[in-house]
């Protein structure tokens, strides 16, 4: 169960982080934050990123084999990166309709999934 909790928390944390990193761009496109000073945009993003940390830190603690979880440190990082790209692809497609994935992006994702496979090999 720790592995499942870790994955769910990592997905949630990456949703928050992707919104923190790129959500302000969508707000700018829509005109909501067009005239915000940079410090306002940073504070807005940090307020979202706080919730990312509230999920990321417990995910790593629960999932780390040093705390009884199923994953070593490298596995946790590679899983997180894979989840991060998947979450980014979905959010970018939903929030920025003009941003389409190309064949080379998909191939890069395949290589990252391959990295996950390699990290779990004995």
C-alpha positions in Angstrom: 0.0 0.0 0.0 2.9 2.4 0.6 3.8 2.2 -3.0 0.3 3.1 -4.1 0.1 6.0 -1.6 3.5 7.2 -2.8 2.3 7.2 -6.5 -1.0 9.0 -5.7 0.8 11.6 -3.6 3.4 12.1 -6.4 0.6 12.6 -8.9 -1.1 15.1 -6.7 2.1 17.0 -6.0 3.0 17.2 -9.7 -0.5 18.6 -10.5 0.2 21.4 -8.0 3.7 22.0 -9.2 2.8 22.1 -12.9 0.0 24.6 -12.1 2.5 26.6 -10.0 5.1 26.6 -12.8 2.9 27.1 -15.8 -0.5 28.2 -14.5 0.5 31.9 -14.3 1.2 31.8 -18.0 -2.4 30.7 -18.7 -3.6 33.5 -16.4 -1.5 36.0 -18.3 -2.9 34.7 -21.7 -6.4 35.1 -20.4 -5.7 38.7 -19.1 -6.2 37.9 -15.4 -2.5 38.5 -14.4 -1.3 40.5 -17.4 -0.4 43.5 -15.3 0.7 41.8 -12.1 4.3 42.7 -11.1 6.7 39.8 -11.2 6.8 39.5 -7.4 3.0 39.0 -7.5 3.4 36.2 -10.0 6.1 34.6 -7.9 4.0 34.8 -4.7 1.0 33.4 -6.5 3.2 30.5 -7.8 4.7 29.9 -4.3 1.2 29.7 -2.8 0.4 26.9 -5.1 3.8 25.2 -4.7 3.2 25.0 -0.9 0.6 22.4 -1.6 3.0 20.5 -3.9 5.4 20.2 -0.9 2.6 19.1 1.3 2.3 16.1 -1.0 5.8 15.6 -2.2 7.5 15.3 1.2 5.1 12.7 2.5 5.3 10.8 -0.8 9.1 10.5 -0.5 8.9 9.6 3.2 6.3 6.9 2.7 7.8 5.5 -0.4 11.5 5.5 0.7 12.8 2.0 1.6 14.7 3.5 4.5 11.3 4.3 6.1 9.7 1.0 5.2 8.6 1.9 1.7 9.2 -0.1 -1.4 11.4 2.3 -3.4 15.1 3.3 -3.2 16.1 7.0 -3.7 16.9 6.6 -7.4 13.6 4.8 -8.1 11.6 7.6 -6.3 13.3 10.2 -8.5 12.8 8.4 -11.8 9.1 7.7 -10.9 8.6 11.3 -10.0 10.1 12.5 -13.2 7.9 10.2 -15.2 4.8 11.3 -13.4 5.9 14.9 -13.8 6.1 14.6 -17.6 2.7 12.7 -17.8 1.0 15.3 -15.7 2.6 18.1 -17.6 1.5 16.6 -21.0 -2.1 16.4 -19.8 -2.2 19.9 -18.2 -0.4 21.5 -21.2 -3.0 19.9 -23.5 -5.9 21.1 -21.4 -4.7 24.6 -20.5 -2.8 25.4 -23.7 -4.8 23.9 -26.6 -2.3 25.2 -29.1 0.5 23.1 -27.5 0.5 19.7 -29.2 2.8 16.8 -28.5 4.9 15.9 -31.5 6.4 12.5 -32.4 9.7 13.4 -30.8 8.0 14.4 -27.5 6.3 11.0 -27.4 9.5 9.2 -28.2 11.2 11.1 -25.3 8.4 9.9 -23.0 9.0 6.3 -24.2 12.7 6.7 -23.3 11.7 8.0 -19.8 9.4 5.0 -19.3 12.4 2.9 -20.4 14.4 4.6 -17.7 11.8 3.6 -15.1 12.1 0.0 -16.3 15.9 0.1 -16.1 15.8 1.5 -12.6 13.7 -1.4 -11.4 15.9 -4.1 -13.0 17.8 -6.2 -10.5 
